[in-house]
Amino acid sequence: MKTYTMKEAVANFDELMKDAQEGLTVYIIGSDGREYELILKQMPVNKPRKPGMFEGKINIAEDFDDPLPEFEPYMK
């Protein structure tokens, strides 16, 4: 666990990032006196999409393009 003031954190940001990447808990004391915690969060890896992966899973009704009855007064 390491604790830095806001001024120290700004001056040593690379060191803070390195410490967080190594699994250390890093605390920053803000100018308002509150304590903030810097944590490492792993971002999910996006898998490449495959064309046609939803084929056969989506059905479009035959009357999809037909006019809606609610709009009939506006279509005259």
PDB file of N, CA, C and O in Angstrom:
ATOM      1  N   MET A   1       0.842  -1.176   0.000  1.00  0.00           N
ATOM      2  CA  MET A   1       0.000   0.000   0.000  1.00  0.00           C
ATOM      3  C   MET A   1       0.884   1.236   0.000  1.00  0.00           C
ATOM      4  O   MET A   1       1.823   1.345   0.789  1.00  0.00           O
ATOM      5  N   LYS A   2       0.573   2.160  -0.892  1.00  0.00           N
ATOM      6  CA  LYS A   2       1.305   3.420  -0.948  1.00  0.00           C
ATOM      7  C   LYS A   2       0.302   4.562  -0.937  1.00  0.00           C
ATOM      8  O   LYS A   2      -0.779   4.460  -1.515  1.00  0.00           O
ATOM      9  N   THR A   3       0.674   5.655  -0.270  1.00  0.00           N
ATOM     10  CA  THR A   3      -0.185   6.824  -0.183  1.00  0.00           C
ATOM     11  C   THR A   3       0.572   8.037  -0.707  1.00  0.00           C
ATOM     12  O   THR A   3       1.729   8.267  -0.357  1.00  0.00           O
ATOM     13  N   TYR A   4      -0.105   8.806  -1.550  1.00  0.00           N
ATOM     14  CA  TYR A   4       0.487  10.000  -2.150  1.00  0.00           C
ATOM     15  C   TYR A   4      -0.457  11.175  -1.953  1.00  0.00           C
ATOM     16  O   TYR A   4      -1.674  11.004  -1.869  1.00  0.00           O
ATOM     17  N   THR A   5       0.113  12.357  -1.881  1.00  0.00           N
ATOM     18  CA  THR A   5      -0.721  13.557  -1.947  1.00  0.00           C
ATOM     19  C   THR A   5      -1.017  13.812  -3.428  1.00  0.00           C
ATOM     20  O   THR A   5      -0.390  13.208  -4.298  1.00  0.00           O
ATOM     21  N   MET A   6      -1.957  14.690  -3.711  1.00  0.00           N
ATOM     22  CA  MET A   6      -2.309  14.985  -5.093  1.00  0.00           C
ATOM     23  C   MET A   6      -1.096  15.526  -5.851  1.00  0.00           C
ATOM     24  O   MET A   6      -0.864  15.168  -7.005  1.00  0.00           O
ATOM     25  N   LYS A   7      -0.342  16.375  -5.198  1.00  0.00           N
ATOM     26  CA  LYS A   7       0.851  16.967  -5.826  1.00  0.00           C
ATOM     27  C   LYS A   7       1.874  15.883  -6.165  1.00  0.00           C
ATOM     28  O   LYS A   7       2.440  15.882  -7.258  1.00  0.00           O
ATOM     29  N   GLU A   8       2.113  14.960  -5.229  1.00  0.00           N
ATOM     30  CA  GLU A   8       3.048  13.857  -5.460  1.00  0.00           C
ATOM     31  C   GLU A   8       2.544  12.931  -6.563  1.00  0.00           C
ATOM     32  O   GLU A   8       3.326  12.438  -7.376  1.00  0.00           O
ATOM     33  N   ALA A   9       1.232  12.701  -6.584  1.00  0.00           N
ATOM     34  CA  ALA A   9       0.644  11.812  -7.591  1.00  0.00           C
ATOM     35  C   ALA A   9       0.828  12.370  -8.992  1.00  0.00           C
ATOM     36  O   ALA A   9       1.145  11.626  -9.920  1.00  0.00           O
ATOM     37  N   VAL A  10       0.635  13.664  -9.152  1.00  0.00           N
ATOM     38  CA  VAL A  10       0.809  14.296 -10.458  1.00  0.00           C
ATOM     39  C   VAL A  10       2.275  14.212 -10.884  1.00  0.00           C
ATOM     40  O   VAL A  10       2.569  13.931 -12.046  1.00  0.00           O
ATOM     41  N   ALA A  11       3.175  14.450  -9.963  1.00  0.00           N
ATOM     42  CA  ALA A  11       4.603  14.454 -10.278  1.00  0.00           C
ATOM     43  C   ALA A  11       5.133  13.045 -10.562  1.00  0.00           C
ATOM     44  O   ALA A  11       6.085  12.887 -11.326  1.00  0.00           O
ATOM     45  N   ASN A  12       4.527  12.026  -9.955  1.00  0.00           N
ATOM     46  CA  ASN A  12       5.030  10.650 -10.075  1.00  0.00           C
ATOM     47  C   ASN A  12       3.990   9.714 -10.687  1.00  0.00           C
ATOM     48  O   ASN A  12       3.878   8.560 -10.274  1.00  0.00           O
ATOM     49  N   PHE A  13       3.237  10.196 -11.657  1.00  0.00           N
ATOM     50  CA  PHE A  13       2.132   9.405 -12.198  1.00  0.00           C
ATOM     51  C   PHE A  13       2.601   8.071 -12.774  1.00  0.00           C
ATOM     52  O   PHE A  13       1.931   7.055 -12.591  1.00  0.00           O
ATOM     53  N   ASP A  14       3.743   8.057 -13.467  1.00  0.00           N
ATOM     54  CA  ASP A  14       4.254   6.807 -14.035  1.00  0.00           C
ATOM     55  C   ASP A  14       4.524   5.775 -12.948  1.00  0.00           C
ATOM     56  O   ASP A  14       4.249   4.587 -13.123  1.00  0.00           O
ATOM     57  N   GLU A  15       5.061   6.236 -11.830  1.00  0.00           N
ATOM     58  CA  GLU A  15       5.346   5.336 -10.707  1.00  0.00           C
ATOM     59  C   GLU A  15       4.041   4.779 -10.120  1.00  0.00           C
ATOM     60  O   GLU A  15       3.966   3.599  -9.777  1.00  0.00           O
ATOM     61  N   LEU A  16       3.029   5.621 -10.008  1.00  0.00           N
ATOM     62  CA  LEU A  16       1.739   5.163  -9.492  1.00  0.00           C
ATOM     63  C   LEU A  16       1.145   4.087 -10.397  1.00  0.00           C
ATOM     64  O   LEU A  16       0.634   3.074  -9.920  1.00  0.00           O
ATOM     65  N   MET A  17       1.216   4.316 -11.695  1.00  0.00           N
ATOM     66  CA  MET A  17       0.676   3.337 -12.643  1.00  0.00           C
ATOM     67  C   MET A  17       1.429   2.014 -12.540  1.00  0.00           C
ATOM     68  O   MET A  17       0.822   0.944 -12.574  1.00  0.00           O
ATOM     69  N   LYS A  18       2.732   2.091 -12.414  1.00  0.00           N
ATOM     70  CA  LYS A  18       3.550   0.883 -12.288  1.00  0.00           C
ATOM     71  C   LYS A  18       3.187   0.128 -11.013  1.00  0.00           C
ATOM     72  O   LYS A  18       3.045  -1.095 -11.035  1.00  0.00           O
ATOM     73  N   ASP A  19       3.039   0.845  -9.906  1.00  0.00           N
ATOM     74  CA  ASP A  19       2.666   0.220  -8.634  1.00  0.00           C
ATOM     75  C   ASP A  19       1.312  -0.471  -8.746  1.00  0.00           C
ATOM     76  O   ASP A  19       1.144  -1.588  -8.256  1.00  0.00           O
ATOM     77  N   ALA A  20       0.343   0.184  -9.389  1.00  0.00           N
ATOM     78  CA  ALA A  20      -0.989  -0.411  -9.549  1.00  0.00           C
ATOM     79  C   ALA A  20      -0.918  -1.650 -10.429  1.00  0.00           C
ATOM     80  O   ALA A  20      -1.609  -2.634 -10.164  1.00  0.00           O
ATOM     81  N   GLN A  21      -0.090  -1.618 -11.477  1.00  0.00           N
ATOM     82  CA  GLN A  21       0.056  -2.774 -12.355  1.00  0.00           C
ATOM     83  C   GLN A  21       0.699  -3.946 -11.634  1.00  0.00           C
ATOM     84  O   GLN A  21       0.441  -5.099 -11.982  1.00  0.00           O
ATOM     85  N   GLU A  22       1.525  -3.676 -10.643  1.00  0.00           N
ATOM     86  CA  GLU A  22       2.165  -4.730  -9.860  1.00  0.00           C
ATOM     87  C   GLU A  22       1.261  -5.261  -8.751  1.00  0.00           C
ATOM     88  O   GLU A  22       1.649  -6.167  -8.014  1.00  0.00           O
ATOM     89  N   GLY A  23       0.065  -4.707  -8.630  1.00  0.00           N
ATOM     90  CA  GLY A  23      -0.895  -5.200  -7.656  1.00  0.00           C
ATOM     91  C   GLY A  23      -0.914  -4.452  -6.340  1.00  0.00           C
ATOM     92  O   GLY A  23      -1.666  -4.814  -5.435  1.00  0.00           O
ATOM     93  N   LEU A  24      -0.095  -3.406  -6.216  1.00  0.00           N
ATOM     94  CA  LEU A  24      -0.101  -2.627  -4.982  1.00  0.00           C
ATOM     95  C   LEU A  24      -1.345  -1.732  -4.940  1.00  0.00           C
ATOM     96  O   LEU A  24      -1.822  -1.267  -5.975  1.00  0.00           O
ATOM     97  N   THR A  25      -1.851  -1.503  -3.751  1.00  0.00           N
ATOM     98  CA  THR A  25      -2.947  -0.579  -3.569  1.00  0.00           C
ATOM     99  C   THR A  25      -2.371   0.819  -3.442  1.00  0.00           C
ATOM    100  O   THR A  25      -1.513   1.069  -2.595  1.00  0.00           O
ATOM    101  N   VAL A  26      -2.843   1.728  -4.282  1.00  0.00           N
ATOM    102  CA  VAL A  26      -2.325   3.099  -4.308  1.00  0.00           C
ATOM    103  C   VAL A  26      -3.440   4.042  -3.873  1.00  0.00           C
ATOM    104  O   VAL A  26      -4.526   4.041  -4.453  1.00  0.00           O
ATOM    105  N   TYR A  27      -3.166   4.840  -2.857  1.00  0.00           N
ATOM    106  CA  TYR A  27      -4.121   5.826  -2.362  1.00  0.00           C
ATOM    107  C   TYR A  27      -3.601   7.223  -2.668  1.00  0.00           C
ATOM    108  O   TYR A  27      -2.409   7.503  -2.534  1.00  0.00           O
ATOM    109  N   ILE A  28      -4.508   8.086  -3.078  1.00  0.00           N
ATOM    110  CA  ILE A  28      -4.167   9.481  -3.347  1.00  0.00           C
ATOM    111  C   ILE A  28      -5.032  10.344  -2.444  1.00  0.00           C
ATOM    112  O   ILE A  28      -6.256  10.217  -2.442  1.00  0.00           O
ATOM    113  N   ILE A  29      -4.396  11.220  -1.679  1.00  0.00           N
ATOM    114  CA  ILE A  29      -5.123  12.138  -0.809  1.00  0.00           C
ATOM    115  C   ILE A  29      -5.387  13.411  -1.613  1.00  0.00           C
ATOM    116  O   ILE A  29      -4.453  14.121  -1.983  1.00  0.00           O
ATOM    117  N   GLY A  30      -6.657  13.694  -1.880  1.00  0.00           N
ATOM    118  CA  GLY A  30      -7.029  14.861  -2.672  1.00  0.00           C
ATOM    119  C   GLY A  30      -6.871  16.152  -1.895  1.00  0.00           C
ATOM    120  O   GLY A  30      -6.684  16.153  -0.679  1.00  0.00           O
ATOM    121  N   SER A  31      -6.949  17.246  -2.624  1.00  0.00           N
ATOM    122  CA  SER A  31      -6.806  18.559  -1.987  1.00  0.00           C
ATOM    123  C   SER A  31      -7.966  18.844  -1.033  1.00  0.00           C
ATOM    124  O   SER A  31      -7.862  19.714  -0.169  1.00  0.00           O
ATOM    125  N   ASP A  32      -9.079  18.103  -1.193  1.00  0.00           N
ATOM    126  CA  ASP A  32     -10.220  18.260  -0.301  1.00  0.00           C
ATOM    127  C   ASP A  32     -10.123  17.362   0.933  1.00  0.00           C
ATOM    128  O   ASP A  32     -11.019  17.363   1.777  1.00  0.00           O
ATOM    129  N   GLY A  33      -9.015  16.583   1.038  1.00  0.00           N
ATOM    130  CA  GLY A  33      -8.809  15.719   2.194  1.00  0.00           C
ATOM    131  C   GLY A  33      -9.374  14.329   2.020  1.00  0.00           C
ATOM    132  O   GLY A  33      -9.142  13.461   2.861  1.00  0.00           O
ATOM    133  N   ARG A  34     -10.118  14.097   0.939  1.00  0.00           N
ATOM    134  CA  ARG A  34     -10.676  12.763   0.717  1.00  0.00           C
ATOM    135  C   ARG A  34      -9.610  11.836   0.131  1.00  0.00           C
ATOM    136  O   ARG A  34      -8.661  12.278  -0.518  1.00  0.00           O
ATOM    137  N   GLU A  35      -9.795  10.545   0.377  1.00  0.00           N
ATOM    138  CA  GLU A  35      -8.839   9.544  -0.088  1.00  0.00           C
ATOM    139  C   GLU A  35      -9.416   8.823  -1.310  1.00  0.00           C
ATOM    140  O   GLU A  35     -10.565   8.382  -1.300  1.00  0.00           O
ATOM    141  N   TYR A  36      -8.607   8.713  -2.348  1.00  0.00           N
ATOM    142  CA  TYR A  36      -8.998   8.044  -3.585  1.00  0.00           C
ATOM    143  C   TYR A  36      -8.100   6.833  -3.781  1.00  0.00           C
ATOM    144  O   TYR A  36      -6.918   6.865  -3.440  1.00  0.00           O
ATOM    145  N   GLU A  37      -8.668   5.760  -4.334  1.00  0.00           N
ATOM    146  CA  GLU A  37      -7.913   4.536  -4.546  1.00  0.00           C
ATOM    147  C   GLU A  37      -7.708   4.315  -6.045  1.00  0.00           C
ATOM    148  O   GLU A  37      -8.659   4.378  -6.824  1.00  0.00           O
ATOM    149  N   LEU A  38      -6.472   4.058  -6.435  1.00  0.00           N
ATOM    150  CA  LEU A  38      -6.142   3.761  -7.826  1.00  0.00           C
ATOM    151  C   LEU A  38      -6.071   2.250  -7.962  1.00  0.00           C
ATOM    152  O   LEU A  38      -5.272   1.594  -7.293  1.00  0.00           O
ATOM    153  N   ILE A  39      -6.921   1.695  -8.842  1.00  0.00           N
ATOM    154  CA  ILE A  39      -6.932   0.244  -9.023  1.00  0.00           C
ATOM    155  C   ILE A  39      -6.747  -0.089 -10.498  1.00  0.00           C
ATOM    156  O   ILE A  39      -7.066   0.713 -11.376  1.00  0.00           O
ATOM    157  N   LEU A  40      -6.228  -1.280 -10.755  1.00  0.00           N
ATOM    158  CA  LEU A  40      -6.032  -1.762 -12.109  1.00  0.00           C
ATOM    159  C   LEU A  40      -7.278  -2.552 -12.508  1.00  0.00           C
ATOM    160  O   LEU A  40      -7.705  -3.455 -11.789  1.00  0.00           O
ATOM    161  N   LYS A  41      -7.847  -2.211 -13.640  1.00  0.00           N
ATOM    162  CA  LYS A  41      -9.036  -2.904 -14.126  1.00  0.00           C
ATOM    163  C   LYS A  41      -8.715  -3.509 -15.485  1.00  0.00           C
ATOM    164  O   LYS A  41      -8.318  -2.802 -16.411  1.00  0.00           O
ATOM    165  N   GLN A  42      -8.887  -4.802 -15.595  1.00  0.00           N
ATOM    166  CA  GLN A  42      -8.638  -5.480 -16.862  1.00  0.00           C
ATOM    167  C   GLN A  42      -9.808  -5.235 -17.798  1.00  0.00           C
ATOM    168  O   GLN A  42     -10.964  -5.431 -17.423  1.00  0.00           O
ATOM    169  N   MET A  43      -9.512  -4.813 -19.001  1.00  0.00           N
ATOM    170  CA  MET A  43     -10.547  -4.578 -20.003  1.00  0.00           C
ATOM    171  C   MET A  43     -10.823  -5.888 -20.739  1.00  0.00           C
ATOM    172  O   MET A  43      -9.892  -6.628 -21.058  1.00  0.00           O
ATOM    173  N   PRO A  44     -12.103  -6.178 -21.012  1.00  0.00           N
ATOM    174  CA  PRO A  44     -12.409  -7.420 -21.733  1.00  0.00           C
ATOM    175  C   PRO A  44     -11.874  -7.353 -23.162  1.00  0.00           C
ATOM    176  O   PRO A  44     -11.854  -6.298 -23.795  1.00  0.00           O
ATOM    177  N   VAL A  45     -11.446  -8.506 -23.640  1.00  0.00           N
ATOM    178  CA  VAL A  45     -10.927  -8.597 -24.997  1.00  0.00           C
ATOM    179  C   VAL A  45     -12.103  -8.837 -25.938  1.00  0.00           C
ATOM    180  O   VAL A  45     -12.866  -9.786 -25.762  1.00  0.00           O
ATOM    181  N   ASN A  46     -12.242  -7.970 -26.938  1.00  0.00           N
ATOM    182  CA  ASN A  46     -13.317  -8.131 -27.909  1.00  0.00           C
ATOM    183  C   ASN A  46     -12.953  -9.222 -28.906  1.00  0.00           C
ATOM    184  O   ASN A  46     -11.881  -9.202 -29.509  1.00  0.00           O
ATOM    185  N   LYS A  47     -13.863 -10.168 -29.065  1.00  0.00           N
ATOM    186  CA  LYS A  47     -13.648 -11.229 -30.040  1.00  0.00           C
ATOM    187  C   LYS A  47     -14.126 -10.732 -31.401  1.00  0.00           C
ATOM    188  O   LYS A  47     -15.103  -9.987 -31.476  1.00  0.00           O
ATOM    189  N   PRO A  48     -13.454 -11.132 -32.469  1.00  0.00           N
ATOM    190  CA  PRO A  48     -13.905 -10.695 -33.789  1.00  0.00           C
ATOM    191  C   PRO A  48     -15.280 -11.287 -34.119  1.00  0.00           C
ATOM    192  O   PRO A  48     -15.572 -12.439 -33.798  1.00  0.00           O
ATOM    193  N   ARG A  49     -16.106 -10.476 -34.762  1.00  0.00           N
ATOM    194  CA  ARG A  49     -17.439 -10.944 -35.125  1.00  0.00           C
ATOM    195  C   ARG A  49     -17.357 -11.814 -36.363  1.00  0.00           C
ATOM    196  O   ARG A  49     -16.501 -11.607 -37.223  1.00  0.00           O
ATOM    197  N   LYS A  50     -18.255 -12.792 -36.450  1.00  0.00           N
ATOM    198  CA  LYS A  50     -18.307 -13.687 -37.594  1.00  0.00           C
ATOM    199  C   LYS A  50     -19.554 -13.375 -38.413  1.00  0.00           C
ATOM    200  O   LYS A  50     -20.656 -13.342 -37.866  1.00  0.00           O
ATOM    201  N   PRO A  51     -19.397 -13.145 -39.713  1.00  0.00           N
ATOM    202  CA  PRO A  51     -20.576 -12.893 -40.552  1.00  0.00           C
ATOM    203  C   PRO A  51     -21.509 -14.096 -40.530  1.00  0.00           C
ATOM    204  O   PRO A  51     -21.073 -15.243 -40.624  1.00  0.00           O
ATOM    205  N   GLY A  52     -22.789 -13.814 -40.403  1.00  0.00           N
ATOM    206  CA  GLY A  52     -23.795 -14.874 -40.435  1.00  0.00           C
ATOM    207  C   GLY A  52     -24.008 -15.589 -39.120  1.00  0.00           C
ATOM    208  O   GLY A  52     -24.679 -16.621 -39.092  1.00  0.00           O
ATOM    209  N   MET A  53     -23.461 -15.081 -38.032  1.00  0.00           N
ATOM    210  CA  MET A  53     -23.583 -15.791 -36.757  1.00  0.00           C
ATOM    211  C   MET A  53     -25.014 -15.790 -36.207  1.00  0.00           C
ATOM    212  O   MET A  53     -25.342 -16.610 -35.349  1.00  0.00           O
ATOM    213  N   PHE A  54     -25.874 -14.872 -36.693  1.00  0.00           N
ATOM    214  CA  PHE A  54     -27.263 -14.839 -36.237  1.00  0.00           C
ATOM    215  C   PHE A  54     -28.228 -15.353 -37.311  1.00  0.00           C
ATOM    216  O   PHE A  54     -29.443 -15.196 -37.190  1.00  0.00           O
ATOM    217  N   GLU A  55     -27.688 -15.954 -38.339  1.00  0.00           N
ATOM    218  CA  GLU A  55     -28.528 -16.470 -39.410  1.00  0.00           C
ATOM    219  C   GLU A  55     -29.488 -17.522 -38.859  1.00  0.00           C
ATOM    220  O   GLU A  55     -29.089 -18.454 -38.160  1.00  0.00           O
ATOM    221  N   GLY A  56     -30.774 -17.342 -39.199  1.00  0.00           N
ATOM    222  CA  GLY A  56     -31.796 -18.272 -38.734  1.00  0.00           C
ATOM    223  C   GLY A  56     -32.320 -17.963 -37.342  1.00  0.00           C
ATOM    224  O   GLY A  56     -33.253 -18.625 -36.888  1.00  0.00           O
ATOM    225  N   LYS A  57     -31.764 -16.994 -36.657  1.00  0.00           N
ATOM    226  CA  LYS A  57     -32.198 -16.651 -35.302  1.00  0.00           C
ATOM    227  C   LYS A  57     -33.118 -15.442 -35.283  1.00  0.00           C
ATOM    228  O   LYS A  57     -33.785 -15.182 -34.281  1.00  0.00           O
ATOM    229  N   ILE A  58     -33.158 -14.699 -36.390  1.00  0.00           N
ATOM    230  CA  ILE A  58     -33.992 -13.510 -36.472  1.00  0.00           C
ATOM    231  C   ILE A  58     -35.021 -13.714 -37.575  1.00  0.00           C
ATOM    232  O   ILE A  58     -34.676 -14.032 -38.713  1.00  0.00           O
ATOM    233  N   ASN A  59     -36.286 -13.528 -37.223  1.00  0.00           N
ATOM    234  CA  ASN A  59     -37.361 -13.678 -38.197  1.00  0.00           C
ATOM    235  C   ASN A  59     -38.059 -12.333 -38.387  1.00  0.00           C
ATOM    236  O   ASN A  59     -38.419 -11.666 -37.416  1.00  0.00           O
ATOM    237  N   ILE A  60     -38.243 -11.946 -39.639  1.00  0.00           N
ATOM    238  CA  ILE A  60     -38.947 -10.709 -39.956  1.00  0.00           C
ATOM    239  C   ILE A  60     -40.306 -11.089 -40.515  1.00  0.00           C
ATOM    240  O   ILE A  60     -40.407 -11.900 -41.437  1.00  0.00           O
ATOM    241  N   ALA A  61     -41.345 -10.500 -39.952  1.00  0.00           N
ATOM    242  CA  ALA A  61     -42.722 -10.825 -40.360  1.00  0.00           C
ATOM    243  C   ALA A  61     -42.951 -10.417 -41.815  1.00  0.00           C
ATOM    244  O   ALA A  61     -42.328  -9.482 -42.317  1.00  0.00           O
ATOM    245  N   GLU A  62     -43.848 -11.131 -42.475  1.00  0.00           N
ATOM    246  CA  GLU A  62     -44.175 -10.858 -43.881  1.00  0.00           C
ATOM    247  C   GLU A  62     -44.750  -9.450 -44.057  1.00  0.00           C
ATOM    248  O   GLU A  62     -44.531  -8.818 -45.090  1.00  0.00           O
ATOM    249  N   ASP A  63     -45.485  -8.957 -43.053  1.00  0.00           N
ATOM    250  CA  ASP A  63     -46.119  -7.645 -43.164  1.00  0.00           C
ATOM    251  C   ASP A  63     -45.250  -6.523 -42.549  1.00  0.00           C
ATOM    252  O   ASP A  63     -45.776  -5.478 -42.165  1.00  0.00           O
ATOM    253  N   PHE A  64     -43.977  -6.730 -42.460  1.00  0.00           N
ATOM    254  CA  PHE A  64     -43.070  -5.764 -41.839  1.00  0.00           C
ATOM    255  C   PHE A  64     -43.151  -4.389 -42.513  1.00  0.00           C
ATOM    256  O   PHE A  64     -43.168  -3.367 -41.827  1.00  0.00           O
ATOM    257  N   ASP A  65     -43.202  -4.358 -43.839  1.00  0.00           N
ATOM    258  CA  ASP A  65     -43.208  -3.097 -44.582  1.00  0.00           C
ATOM    259  C   ASP A  65     -44.606  -2.534 -44.818  1.00  0.00           C
ATOM    260  O   ASP A  65     -44.734  -1.455 -45.396  1.00  0.00           O
ATOM    261  N   ASP A  66     -45.651  -3.226 -44.390  1.00  0.00           N
ATOM    262  CA  ASP A  66     -47.016  -2.744 -44.608  1.00  0.00           C
ATOM    263  C   ASP A  66     -47.271  -1.482 -43.772  1.00  0.00           C
ATOM    264  O   ASP A  66     -46.703  -1.329 -42.691  1.00  0.00           O
ATOM    265  N   PRO A  67     -48.119  -0.587 -44.271  1.00  0.00           N
ATOM    266  CA  PRO A  67     -48.446   0.619 -43.504  1.00  0.00           C
ATOM    267  C   PRO A  67     -49.135   0.269 -42.179  1.00  0.00           C
ATOM    268  O   PRO A  67     -49.904  -0.689 -42.099  1.00  0.00           O
ATOM    269  N   LEU A  68     -48.850   1.047 -41.165  1.00  0.00           N
ATOM    270  CA  LEU A  68     -49.476   0.833 -39.863  1.00  0.00           C
ATOM    271  C   LEU A  68     -50.868   1.447 -39.859  1.00  0.00           C
ATOM    272  O   LEU A  68     -51.055   2.553 -40.367  1.00  0.00           O
ATOM    273  N   PRO A  69     -51.855   0.740 -39.290  1.00  0.00           N
ATOM    274  CA  PRO A  69     -53.222   1.261 -39.277  1.00  0.00           C
ATOM    275  C   PRO A  69     -53.348   2.591 -38.526  1.00  0.00           C
ATOM    276  O   PRO A  69     -54.215   3.400 -38.856  1.00  0.00           O
ATOM    277  N   GLU A  70     -52.510   2.825 -37.537  1.00  0.00           N
ATOM    278  CA  GLU A  70     -52.572   4.059 -36.759  1.00  0.00           C
ATOM    279  C   GLU A  70     -52.257   5.294 -37.603  1.00  0.00           C
ATOM    280  O   GLU A  70     -52.689   6.397 -37.268  1.00  0.00           O
ATOM    281  N   PHE A  71     -51.515   5.123 -38.685  1.00  0.00           N
ATOM    282  CA  PHE A  71     -51.115   6.243 -39.515  1.00  0.00           C
ATOM    283  C   PHE A  71     -51.989   6.415 -40.753  1.00  0.00           C
ATOM    284  O   PHE A  71     -51.700   7.256 -41.604  1.00  0.00           O
ATOM    285  N   GLU A  72     -53.056   5.621 -40.858  1.00  0.00           N
ATOM    286  CA  GLU A  72     -53.927   5.701 -42.030  1.00  0.00           C
ATOM    287  C   GLU A  72     -54.508   7.100 -42.238  1.00  0.00           C
ATOM    288  O   GLU A  72     -54.556   7.558 -43.379  1.00  0.00           O
ATOM    289  N   PRO A  73     -54.960   7.811 -41.172  1.00  0.00           N
ATOM    290  CA  PRO A  73     -55.504   9.157 -41.383  1.00  0.00           C
ATOM    291  C   PRO A  73     -54.480  10.143 -41.973  1.00  0.00           C
ATOM    292  O   PRO A  73     -54.858  11.082 -42.673  1.00  0.00           O
ATOM    293  N   TYR A  74     -53.220   9.934 -41.699  1.00  0.00           N
ATOM    294  CA  TYR A  74     -52.194  10.837 -42.198  1.00  0.00           C
ATOM    295  C   TYR A  74     -51.783  10.534 -43.639  1.00  0.00           C
ATOM    296  O   TYR A  74     -51.151  11.358 -44.299  1.00  0.00           O
ATOM    297  N   MET A  75     -52.141   9.363 -44.109  1.00  0.00           N
ATOM    298  CA  MET A  75     -51.709   8.934 -45.439  1.00  0.00           C
ATOM    299  C   MET A  75     -52.728   9.285 -46.521  1.00  0.00           C
ATOM    300  O   MET A  75     -52.511   8.965 -47.689  1.00  0.00           O
ATOM    301  N   LYS A  76     -53.835   9.938 -46.158  1.00  0.00           N
ATOM    302  CA  LYS A  76     -54.868  10.285 -47.137  1.00  0.00           C
ATOM    303  C   LYS A  76     -54.668  11.652 -47.673  1.00  0.00           C
ATOM    304  O   LYS A  76     -55.448  12.107 -48.510  1.00  0.00           O
TER     305      LYS A  76
END
